[in-house]
Amino acid sequence: MVLEKYIIAAVTLNTSKVPIAPALFHCDTIEEMDDFAANLEAILDGIAHKLSEDVYIIVKH
């Protein structure tokens, strides 16, 4: 079995919504969260998906 798609990281304003992730980044503002997601997307060669107003996941496709 080969994993082709997997979650690399989560970026959130509310850690209770994402209690565990391979890498969890807590931000204080929406702007900081948007910046973190965009930077991690580029650094980790993944895609940022906004799940809600305060949660992004970075997925490797």
N, C-alpha and C positions, 0 to 999 in steps of 0.2 A: 504494500500500500504506500502510495506516495502522496504527501500533502502538497497540493498545488496552491491552495488559498488558506491563509491563516492570519490571525490577528497578531500584529507585532507590538502594538502599544495602544493605550487609551489616554485621552486628554479630557479633563473634566473640571467643572467648577464645584461639583458635588460628589465627593468620594463615596457616599452611601449608594449612589447609582451604579458605581463600578467598584465593588469591593475588592476585586482581584483582577489582575491582568499581567501579562508578561512584563510590561513596563507601564507604570501608572504615573501620570503627570498631573498634579493638582495646580490649577491656576486661580488667580483672584478676580480676574475680569474677563469679560467676553472677548475683548480685544487681545489680551494676552493668550487666551485659549486659541483663538483663530491663528495668531502668529506661531504658537507652538505647533499646532497641527500642520500648518504650511511648511514650517522648517523640518519637522520630523518626516513629512511626506517626501521631501527632497533628500534628506540625509539617509533615510532608510530604504529609499527606492520603493516606496509603497504608495498607496492611494488613501487619502483621508476621506472618511465618510462621516457626515454629521448625522448622528442618530436622533439627537434632540437639541434643544436650545443650549444645553450645557454638557453635551457629551459628543466627542469625536472618537472614532477608532481608526487606527492606521492598519490597513490590510495589505498583505503581500499577495499579488495576483500572479 
